[in-house]
Amino acid sequence: MGNARLQSIHVHPVKASRSLSLREAVVEPWGLAGDRRWMLIDDGGKVVTQRRQPRIALAAAELLPGGGVRLSAPGREPLAVPVPRAGATVVAQLFRDKVEVIPAEDEAAHAWCSDFLEEDVRLVHLDDPATRRPVDPEYALPGETVTFADGFPLLLTTTASLDALNTLIARGEHADEGPLPMNRFRPNVVVSGTEPWDEDGWSRVTVGEVAFRVAKPCGRCVVTTTDQFTADRGREPLHSLGLHRRSDGKLVFGQNLVPEGRGTIRVGDPVRISG
């Protein structure tokens, strides 16, 4: 594992929107700074993601100073949305969790997102990631929290495992859909210099000087079948994962991480592994 390196870093300022690649990122207890602090909810308060609205993949969000975002999408004028001032919260349903959030103050933000998705949605912000949403207690220590990520502060994938998966896809009945790019899996950190599926046996990862606990494998959903550049859907990688990568009833690719400290990680940092 001496050659393992951090190949790339990605954040998703608005949950389910296009990923943003960074050269370095600050690690906070609940994830990378700027990652998934915003999300969309429907008129019933439920989260809206690519599971239901694959078109969100076409929308991008650039991080602005202070935590705001600049929204952009094909055919639409960009819109800057500042962090809302502290005020009354509303309750959003994020899968099994109920989370207190603050809606964007500018009605133009809600209109921009609603018009793009052709659905009545609202853009909301997570004001206090230290208290609002605990990590699944089955895998967490007391006090550990997460932003609007699916369940854990960070997601790690490896280039070797993607290469191995693409080999499986090439040999299967949907070979014409491959090879798939890493953005299908929406990771935060991508590691190179390992062997395929090595991450299955990891218990701790140190990137540069920041250590992370490996919580559990990441179960994958229909979002991975969504082309992040066109929003079209296919059968892969779920078909091949279903044949070759099942664990506890889930189709798995990548590992969920929980930070054990704060710091800054940078592309090219050495990655040290504990089994």
C-alpha positions as CSV (number, residue, x, y, z in Angstrom):
1,M,0.0,0.0,0.0
2,G,3.0,2.2,0.0
3,N,2.1,3.8,-3.4
4,A,-1.5,4.6,-2.4
5,R,-2.3,8.3,-3.1
6,L,-5.2,10.6,-3.1
7,Q,-6.0,11.0,-6.7
8,S,-9.0,13.4,-6.5
9,I,-11.3,15.3,-4.2
10,H,-15.0,16.0,-4.9
11,V,-17.8,17.9,-3.1
12,H,-21.4,18.3,-4.0
13,P,-22.5,21.7,-2.6
14,V,-26.2,21.0,-3.3
15,K,-27.1,17.3,-2.6
16,A,-27.6,15.4,-5.9
17,S,-26.1,18.2,-8.1
18,R,-23.0,17.8,-10.2
19,S,-19.8,17.2,-8.3
20,L,-17.2,19.9,-8.0
21,S,-13.5,18.8,-8.1
22,L,-11.1,20.4,-5.8
23,R,-7.3,20.4,-5.3
24,E,-7.6,20.5,-1.5
25,A,-10.4,20.4,1.0
26,V,-10.8,21.0,4.7
27,V,-12.0,18.0,6.7
28,E,-14.6,18.8,9.3
29,P,-16.1,16.3,11.8
30,W,-19.3,16.0,9.6
31,G,-17.5,15.8,6.2
32,L,-15.6,18.0,3.7
33,A,-16.2,21.7,4.0
34,G,-18.9,22.7,1.5
35,D,-20.2,19.2,0.9
36,R,-23.9,18.7,0.8
37,R,-24.9,21.7,3.0
38,W,-27.8,22.5,0.6
39,M,-30.5,20.2,-0.7
40,L,-33.9,20.3,-2.4
41,I,-37.2,19.3,-0.8
42,D,-40.6,18.9,-2.4
43,D,-43.9,20.5,-1.2
44,G,-44.2,17.7,1.4
45,G,-40.8,18.4,2.9
46,K,-39.2,15.2,1.4
47,V,-35.7,15.3,-0.1
48,V,-35.5,15.4,-3.9
49,T,-32.5,13.6,-5.4
50,Q,-31.5,11.9,-8.7
51,R,-33.3,8.8,-7.6
52,R,-36.5,10.6,-8.5
53,Q,-35.2,13.5,-10.6
54,P,-32.2,12.4,-12.7
55,R,-32.2,15.9,-14.3
56,I,-30.5,17.3,-11.1
57,A,-27.3,15.8,-12.5
58,L,-27.3,18.6,-15.1
59,A,-27.3,21.3,-12.4
60,A,-24.0,22.6,-11.0
61,A,-23.4,24.6,-7.8
62,E,-20.2,26.6,-7.3
63,L,-19.2,27.3,-3.7
64,L,-19.2,31.0,-2.8
65,P,-17.4,32.7,0.1
66,G,-19.3,32.3,3.3
67,G,-21.0,29.1,2.3
68,G,-23.4,30.4,-0.4
69,V,-23.8,28.7,-3.8
70,R,-23.9,29.9,-7.4
71,L,-26.4,27.7,-9.3
72,S,-26.1,27.0,-13.0
73,A,-27.7,24.7,-15.5
74,P,-28.1,24.4,-19.3
75,G,-30.3,27.1,-20.7
76,R,-30.6,29.0,-17.5
77,E,-29.0,32.2,-16.2
78,P,-26.8,31.5,-13.2
79,L,-28.1,32.5,-9.8
80,A,-26.1,33.3,-6.6
81,V,-27.8,32.2,-3.4
82,P,-26.4,33.4,-0.1
83,V,-26.5,31.5,3.2
84,P,-29.8,32.3,4.9
85,R,-29.7,34.3,8.1
86,A,-30.4,32.4,11.3
87,G,-34.1,32.1,11.8
88,A,-37.1,29.8,11.9
89,T,-36.4,26.2,10.7
90,V,-38.6,23.8,8.9
91,V,-38.4,20.0,9.2
92,A,-37.2,18.1,6.1
93,Q,-37.5,14.3,5.6
94,L,-34.1,13.0,4.5
95,F,-34.7,9.3,3.9
96,R,-35.3,8.0,7.5
97,D,-34.2,11.1,9.2
98,K,-36.1,14.3,10.1
99,V,-33.7,17.2,9.9
100,E,-34.2,20.9,10.8
101,V,-33.3,23.1,7.9
102,I,-33.5,26.8,6.9
103,P,-35.0,27.7,3.5
104,A,-33.2,30.0,1.2
105,E,-34.4,33.5,1.8
106,D,-34.7,34.6,-1.8
107,E,-37.8,33.2,-3.5
108,A,-35.9,33.4,-6.8
109,A,-33.8,30.5,-5.6
110,H,-36.9,28.3,-5.2
111,A,-38.3,29.5,-8.5
112,W,-35.0,28.8,-10.3
113,C,-34.9,25.2,-9.0
114,S,-38.6,24.6,-9.6
115,D,-38.5,25.8,-13.1
116,F,-35.5,23.8,-14.0
117,L,-36.9,20.5,-12.6
118,E,-40.6,21.3,-13.6
119,E,-41.6,20.4,-10.0
120,D,-42.4,22.6,-7.0
121,V,-39.2,22.3,-4.9
122,R,-37.5,24.5,-2.3
123,L,-33.8,25.0,-1.7
124,V,-32.8,24.5,2.0
125,H,-29.6,24.9,4.0
126,L,-28.1,23.0,6.9
127,D,-27.2,25.7,9.4
128,D,-25.6,23.7,12.2
129,P,-24.0,20.4,11.0
130,A,-22.7,19.8,14.5
131,T,-26.1,19.1,16.0
132,R,-28.8,18.6,13.4
133,R,-28.3,15.0,12.1
134,P,-26.5,12.2,13.9
135,V,-24.7,9.4,12.0
136,D,-26.4,6.0,12.2
137,P,-25.7,4.9,15.8
138,E,-25.0,1.4,14.7
139,Y,-21.8,2.6,13.1
140,A,-21.1,5.9,15.0
141,L,-19.5,7.1,18.2
142,P,-21.6,9.4,20.4
143,G,-21.8,12.9,19.0
144,E,-20.8,12.1,15.4
145,T,-22.9,13.9,12.9
146,V,-23.3,14.2,9.1
147,T,-24.6,16.8,6.6
148,F,-27.1,16.0,3.9
149,A,-24.9,13.1,2.6
150,D,-26.8,9.8,2.3
151,G,-25.6,8.5,5.6
152,F,-21.9,9.1,6.4
153,P,-19.5,12.1,6.3
154,L,-17.3,10.9,3.4
155,L,-17.4,8.3,0.6
156,L,-14.1,6.7,-0.6
157,T,-13.6,4.8,-3.9
158,T,-10.5,3.5,-5.6
159,T,-9.5,3.6,-9.2
160,A,-8.4,-0.1,-9.2
161,S,-11.9,-1.2,-8.1
162,L,-13.5,0.9,-10.9
163,D,-11.1,-0.7,-13.4
164,A,-12.1,-4.1,-12.1
165,L,-15.8,-3.3,-12.3
166,N,-15.5,-1.9,-15.8
167,T,-13.8,-5.2,-16.8
168,L,-16.8,-7.1,-15.5
169,I,-19.2,-4.8,-17.4
170,A,-17.2,-5.3,-20.6
171,R,-17.7,-9.1,-20.3
172,G,-21.4,-8.8,-19.5
173,E,-24.6,-8.4,-21.5
174,H,-24.6,-4.6,-21.2
175,A,-21.0,-4.1,-22.4
176,D,-22.0,-1.2,-24.6
177,E,-22.7,0.9,-21.5
178,G,-19.1,0.8,-20.3
179,P,-16.6,1.8,-19.3
180,L,-18.2,4.0,-16.6
181,P,-16.5,7.1,-15.2
182,M,-16.0,7.5,-11.4
183,N,-18.6,10.3,-11.2
184,R,-21.4,7.6,-11.4
185,F,-20.5,6.8,-7.8
186,R,-20.3,10.4,-6.5
187,P,-17.3,9.9,-4.1
188,N,-15.6,12.5,-2.0
189,V,-12.2,11.0,-2.2
190,V,-10.7,8.7,-4.8
191,V,-7.6,6.7,-4.1
192,S,-5.1,5.3,-6.6
193,G,-2.2,2.8,-6.1
194,T,-4.2,-0.1,-4.5
195,E,-5.3,-3.5,-5.7
196,P,-9.0,-4.0,-6.8
197,W,-11.4,-4.4,-3.9
198,D,-8.6,-3.9,-1.3
199,E,-10.8,-1.4,0.5
200,D,-13.2,-4.2,1.6
201,G,-10.7,-5.1,4.3
202,W,-9.7,-1.6,5.5
203,S,-10.7,-0.4,9.0
204,R,-8.8,2.9,9.1
205,V,-7.4,5.3,6.4
206,T,-5.1,8.2,6.9
207,V,-4.9,10.8,4.1
208,G,-2.0,13.1,4.6
209,E,-2.3,13.8,8.3
210,V,-6.1,13.3,8.6
211,A,-7.3,9.9,9.9
212,F,-10.7,8.3,9.1
213,R,-12.6,5.3,10.4
214,V,-14.0,3.0,7.8
215,A,-17.6,2.6,8.8
216,K,-19.2,0.2,6.3
217,P,-19.4,-0.5,2.5
218,C,-21.6,1.8,0.5
219,G,-24.8,0.2,-0.8
220,R,-25.6,1.5,-4.3
221,C,-28.8,2.7,-5.9
222,V,-30.3,3.7,-9.2
223,V,-28.3,7.0,-9.2
224,T,-25.3,5.0,-10.3
225,T,-27.1,4.1,-13.6
226,T,-27.5,7.8,-14.4
227,D,-25.2,9.4,-16.8
228,Q,-24.0,12.5,-14.9
229,F,-23.6,14.5,-18.2
230,T,-26.9,13.7,-19.9
231,A,-29.2,12.4,-17.1
232,D,-30.0,9.3,-19.2
233,R,-30.3,6.0,-17.4
234,G,-29.0,2.5,-18.2
235,R,-28.6,-0.9,-16.5
236,E,-25.0,-0.6,-15.4
237,P,-23.3,-0.7,-13.0
238,L,-26.2,-2.3,-10.9
239,H,-26.5,-5.3,-13.2
240,S,-22.8,-6.2,-12.7
241,L,-22.7,-5.3,-9.1
242,G,-25.7,-7.6,-8.6
243,L,-23.8,-10.5,-10.1
244,H,-20.5,-9.9,-8.4
245,R,-20.7,-7.4,-5.5
246,R,-23.4,-8.3,-3.0
247,S,-23.0,-7.8,0.7
248,D,-25.8,-8.1,3.3
249,G,-28.4,-7.8,0.6
250,K,-26.9,-4.7,-0.9
251,L,-24.9,-4.0,-4.1
252,V,-21.7,-2.4,-2.9
253,F,-19.0,-0.2,-4.3
254,G,-16.8,2.1,-2.1
255,Q,-16.5,2.6,1.6
256,N,-18.1,5.1,4.0
257,L,-15.8,7.1,6.2
258,V,-16.0,9.0,9.4
259,P,-13.3,11.6,10.2
260,E,-11.3,11.1,13.4
261,G,-9.9,14.6,13.3
262,R,-9.7,17.9,11.4
263,G,-7.3,19.0,8.9
264,T,-6.7,19.7,5.2
265,I,-6.3,17.0,2.5
266,R,-4.7,17.6,-0.9
267,V,-4.6,15.8,-4.2
268,G,-1.4,13.8,-4.2
269,D,-1.3,13.2,-0.4
270,P,-0.1,9.7,0.6
271,V,-2.8,7.3,1.8
272,R,-1.9,5.0,4.7
273,I,-4.1,2.0,5.3
274,S,-4.9,-0.1,8.4
275,G,-6.6,-3.5,8.1
